[in-house]
Amino acid sequence: MNTAYVDLPEQAQVHRMRQVARAALADYPIEPVRLRLLDHAYNTTFRVDTADGRRFALRINVNSPRTEANLTGEAAWLDALAHDTDIDVPAPQPTRTGALRTSVGFEPIGRDLPVLLMSWLPGRDMDDGSPTSFRALGRLTAGLHEHAERWTPPPDAAFPPLDDPLIDAENRLLDDHPLIGDGQRELLAAALEQVGRHMRDVASTRRFHALHADLHGGNLKWLRGQLAVFDFDDSCLGAPVHDLAISAYYLRDAPELEAALLDGYAEVRPLPEFTTEQFEAIVAARNLVLVNDVLTITTADVRAMAPRYVANTVTKLRAYLDTGVYRHDVPGLIEAGE
């Protein structure tokens, strides 16, 4: 990868992504008049305003390792959810040729960047502190699972299976990375082994289907009295317990919200079968996925916080290996600014 882009400050990186967005929009039958940055982190997303008053969301996969088949699966599932269910999702928009996505060559990174233009999802952000919200998330998760069990992906689509802690990402945790010391590397290896063993157990005994695999407050909005969901970039093949445990990762310091999540799911369909060890392993796997991403992401602000994030991850995973329970509120964490 060209370090000239990696080392740019955030404002300069966003300027480059804006150029990519404009190039991609030429493939769509719309007349854009304004681009507003929504997010520049793992991927880069802009709001697109058009001359006829419509709004869209345009996502550029900057850091995502998604394959062509993965991207096809994501777009196809979003399209099916938009047409087959009452779940509010951002529907992929067809290009001038009818394709559900496009791509733009980006020389500084040395590859094409996939681009997805989606319908605008209005509404207000989910309130992360309410049991009512998380019961609604449980019901939404159950609805997604019910559709996925019936839906057949197109033949050219594929989702990465959730049978490994890092899914399909390149493992940077055991590399000779400057942010990881020898003792930390050994602990990460132990965590990968323990988590992987439990995830393989789940894979050997559960039927897999498409999952969102990133259901948390940042990817949800209240719309017309129910939760709408977006950001399917992590969609995978897995068992229902995977989605629930991934959501639980973000709720580990709020057991009442985790309980509300499971209660909401059970209102729609029976909770999936899982052991405590399997559930905790999948929760811990989320931290392994995120820290591995942090070591590869090119975004300027993520690179700045990487040393603290790596150190805190090691502290949390050490506590998980010692207790069998994953938590965020463990002793020895480094606070921002320290």
C-alpha positions in Angstrom: 0.0 0.0 0.0 1.2 3.5 -0.8 2.2 5.1 2.5 1.6 8.5 1.0 -2.1 7.9 1.6 -1.7 6.0 4.9 0.3 8.9 6.4 -2.1 11.7 5.2 -4.0 13.5 7.9 -7.7 12.8 8.1 -8.8 15.9 6.2 -6.6 15.0 3.2 -7.7 11.3 3.3 -11.4 12.5 3.2 -10.6 14.8 0.2 -9.2 11.7 -1.7 -12.3 9.7 -0.8 -14.6 12.5 -2.0 -12.9 12.2 -5.4 -13.5 8.5 -5.4 -17.2 9.1 -4.5 -17.7 11.6 -7.4 -16.1 9.1 -9.8 -18.4 6.4 -8.6 -21.6 8.5 -8.9 -21.0 8.9 -12.6 -22.1 5.2 -12.9 -25.6 6.0 -11.4 -28.6 7.6 -13.1 -28.8 10.5 -10.6 -27.6 14.1 -10.6 -25.6 14.7 -7.4 -25.3 18.2 -6.2 -23.8 17.8 -2.7 -21.7 15.3 -0.8 -21.6 15.4 3.0 -19.2 13.2 5.0 -21.0 10.8 7.4 -18.1 8.6 8.5 -14.4 8.1 7.8 -13.2 5.1 9.8 -13.2 1.5 8.7 -15.0 2.6 5.5 -15.9 6.0 4.3 -19.6 7.0 3.9 -21.1 10.2 2.3 -24.6 11.5 2.2 -25.5 12.3 -1.4 -28.1 15.0 -2.2 -29.5 15.1 -5.7 -30.9 17.9 -7.9 -34.4 16.4 -7.6 -34.3 16.5 -3.8 -33.5 12.9 -3.1 -30.9 11.6 -0.6 -28.7 8.5 -0.7 -25.8 7.0 1.3 -22.6 6.1 -0.6 -20.2 3.8 1.1 -16.6 3.3 -0.1 -14.9 0.1 1.2 -11.5 1.5 2.0 -10.2 -1.0 4.6 -12.7 -3.9 4.2 -11.2 -7.1 2.8 -14.5 -8.2 1.3 -14.3 -10.2 -1.9 -16.4 -9.8 -5.0 -18.6 -12.7 -3.9 -19.0 -11.2 -0.4 -20.0 -7.8 -1.8 -22.5 -9.5 -4.2 -24.0 -11.4 -1.2 -24.3 -8.3 0.9 -26.0 -6.3 -1.9 -28.3 -9.2 -2.7 -29.4 -9.7 0.9 -30.1 -6.0 1.4 -32.1 -6.0 -1.8 -34.1 -9.1 -0.7 -34.8 -7.6 2.8 -36.0 -4.4 1.2 -38.4 -6.2 -1.1 -39.5 -9.2 1.0 -39.9 -7.9 4.6 -41.0 -4.9 6.5 -37.5 -4.4 8.0 -36.2 -1.0 7.1 -32.8 -1.3 5.5 -30.9 0.9 3.0 -31.7 -0.6 -0.4 -28.8 -0.8 -2.9 -29.4 1.3 -5.9 -28.8 0.0 -9.4 -26.2 1.5 -11.7 -26.9 2.6 -15.2 -26.3 -1.0 -16.3 -28.4 -2.5 -13.5 -25.6 -3.7 -11.2 -26.2 -3.3 -7.5 -22.7 -1.9 -6.9 -19.7 -0.4 -8.7 -15.9 0.2 -8.0 -13.3 2.9 -8.7 -9.6 2.4 -9.2 -7.6 4.2 -6.5 -3.9 4.3 -7.3 -2.6 5.4 -3.8 -3.9 2.1 -2.4 -3.1 0.1 -5.5 -6.5 -1.5 -6.0 -10.2 -0.8 -6.9 -12.4 0.4 -4.1 -15.9 -1.1 -4.0 -18.7 1.4 -3.8 -22.3 0.8 -2.8 -25.0 3.5 -3.3 -28.0 2.9 -1.0 -31.3 4.6 -0.3 -31.3 7.1 2.5 -32.4 5.7 5.9 -34.0 8.5 7.9 -34.8 8.4 11.6 -33.1 9.1 14.9 -30.2 7.2 16.3 -31.0 4.4 18.7 -30.9 5.2 22.4 -28.2 2.9 23.7 -29.3 3.2 27.3 -32.8 1.8 27.2 -34.0 -1.8 27.8 -36.9 -1.0 25.5 -34.4 -0.3 22.7 -32.6 -3.6 23.2 -35.7 -5.6 23.4 -36.5 -4.1 20.0 -33.1 -5.1 18.8 -33.7 -8.6 19.9 -37.0 -8.7 17.9 -35.2 -7.2 14.9 -32.4 -9.8 15.1 -35.0 -12.6 15.2 -36.7 -11.1 12.1 -33.4 -11.0 10.2 -32.8 -14.6 11.1 -36.2 -15.7 10.1 -35.7 -14.2 6.6 -32.2 -15.5 6.3 -33.3 -19.1 7.0 -35.7 -18.8 4.0 -33.5 -16.8 1.6 -31.3 -18.4 -1.0 -28.3 -16.2 -2.0 -27.6 -15.9 -5.8 -25.0 -18.4 -7.1 -22.3 -15.8 -7.5 -22.6 -14.7 -3.9 -20.7 -15.9 -0.8 -20.5 -14.9 2.8 -17.4 -15.6 5.0 -18.2 -18.3 7.6 -18.0 -17.5 11.3 -16.0 -20.6 12.1 -12.8 -18.8 13.0 -12.1 -15.9 15.5 -10.9 -13.5 12.8 -13.4 -14.8 10.1 -11.6 -14.3 6.8 -9.2 -11.4 7.7 -5.5 -11.7 7.6 -4.1 -12.5 11.0 -1.9 -9.6 12.1 -2.0 -10.5 15.8 0.8 -13.0 15.6 3.0 -11.0 13.2 6.1 -9.1 14.3 4.0 -6.0 14.7 5.7 -3.0 16.5 2.6 -2.5 18.7 2.6 -6.1 20.1 5.3 -7.3 22.4 6.3 -11.0 22.8 4.3 -11.5 26.0 1.3 -9.9 24.5 1.6 -12.0 21.3 1.6 -15.2 23.4 -1.5 -14.1 25.2 -3.2 -13.2 22.0 -2.3 -16.7 20.6 -3.8 -18.3 23.7 -7.0 -16.3 23.3 -7.2 -17.2 19.5 -6.8 -20.9 20.4 -9.5 -20.9 23.1 -12.0 -18.8 21.2 -11.4 -20.8 18.0 -12.0 -24.1 19.7 -15.5 -23.0 20.9 -16.3 -21.4 17.6 -15.5 -24.6 15.8 -17.8 -26.5 18.2 -20.6 -24.1 17.2 -19.8 -24.6 13.5 -19.9 -28.4 13.8 -23.3 -28.5 15.4 -25.4 -25.5 14.1 -26.9 -24.7 10.8 -25.4 -21.5 9.3 -27.2 -18.8 7.4 -26.6 -15.1 6.6 -26.1 -12.8 9.6 -25.7 -9.1 10.0 -22.8 -9.8 12.4 -22.5 -6.1 13.7 -25.7 -5.3 15.4 -25.0 -2.4 17.8 -26.4 1.0 18.5 -24.2 2.7 15.9 -25.9 0.7 13.1 -29.5 1.2 14.2 -32.1 4.0 13.9 -35.6 4.4 15.1 -37.9 4.8 12.1 -41.8 4.8 12.2 -41.7 3.2 15.7 -39.4 0.3 14.9 -35.7 -0.2 14.6 -34.1 0.2 11.1 -30.7 -1.4 10.5 -27.8 -0.5 8.2 -24.1 -1.3 7.7 -24.2 -4.9 6.5 -20.5 -4.8 5.6 -19.7 -7.5 8.2 -22.4 -9.8 7.0 -21.4 -13.5 7.4 -22.6 -17.0 7.5 -23.1 -18.1 11.0 -25.5 -19.4 13.7 -28.1 -17.2 15.4 -25.9 -17.2 18.6 -23.2 -15.3 16.7 -25.4 -12.2 16.2 -26.6 -12.3 19.8 -23.1 -12.6 21.2 -21.7 -9.9 19.0 -24.4 -7.5 20.2 -23.6 -8.6 23.7 -20.0 -7.5 23.3 -21.1 -3.9 23.3 -23.3 -4.5 26.4 -20.9 -6.3 28.7 -21.1 -3.5 31.4 -24.9 -3.4 31.3 -26.3 -6.9 32.1 -29.9 -5.5 32.1 -29.5 -4.5 28.5 -28.1 -7.8 27.5 -31.0 -9.5 29.2 -33.4 -7.2 27.3 -31.8 -8.2 24.0 -32.3 -11.9 24.7 -35.9 -11.3 26.0 -36.8 -9.4 22.8 -35.5 -12.2 20.6 -37.5 -14.8 22.6 -40.6 -12.8 21.9 -40.3 -13.7 18.2 -38.7 -17.1 18.2 -37.0 -19.4 20.7 -33.5 -18.5 21.8 -30.8 -20.6 20.0 -29.1 -23.3 22.0 -25.6 -22.5 23.2 -23.3 -23.1 26.2 -22.0 -20.3 28.4 -18.5 -21.1 27.2 -19.5 -20.7 23.5 -21.3 -17.5 24.1 -18.4 -15.9 26.1 -15.9 -17.1 23.4 -17.9 -15.4 20.6 -18.1 -12.2 22.7 -14.3 -12.3 23.1 -13.9 -13.0 19.4 -15.4 -9.6 18.7 -12.5 -8.0 20.5 -10.0 -10.1 18.5 -11.7 -9.1 15.3 -11.6 -5.4 16.2 -8.0 -5.3 17.4 -6.9 -7.1 14.2 -8.7 -4.5 12.2 -7.1 -1.7 14.1 -3.7 -3.0 13.1 -4.6 -2.8 9.4 -6.8 0.3 9.1 -5.3 3.2 7.3 -7.6 5.9 8.7 -5.6 8.6 10.6 -7.5 8.8 13.8 -7.7 5.0 14.2 -3.9 4.7 13.7 -3.4 7.3 16.5 -5.4 5.3 19.0 -4.0 1.9 18.1 -1.3 1.7 20.8 -3.9 2.2 23.6 -6.4 -0.1 22.0 -3.9 -2.9 21.6 -2.8 -2.6 25.2 -6.4 -2.5 26.6 -7.3 -5.5 24.4 -4.5 -7.6 25.9 -5.7 -6.6 29.4 -9.3 -7.6 28.7 -8.4 -10.9 27.0 -6.1 -11.8 29.9 -9.1 -11.4 32.3 -11.2 -13.5 29.9 -8.7 -16.3 29.9 -8.4 -16.2 33.7 -12.2 -16.1 34.4 -14.0 -17.5 31.3 -16.0 -14.3 31.2 -15.4 -11.3 28.9 -15.8 -7.9 30.3 -14.8 -4.3 29.5 -14.6 -3.0 33.1 -11.4 -4.8 34.2 -8.5 -3.3 36.2 -5.5 -1.9 34.5 -7.0 -0.3 31.4 -5.3 2.8 29.9 -7.6 5.8 29.7 -7.6 8.1 26.7 -5.0 10.8 27.2 -2.8 8.8 29.5 
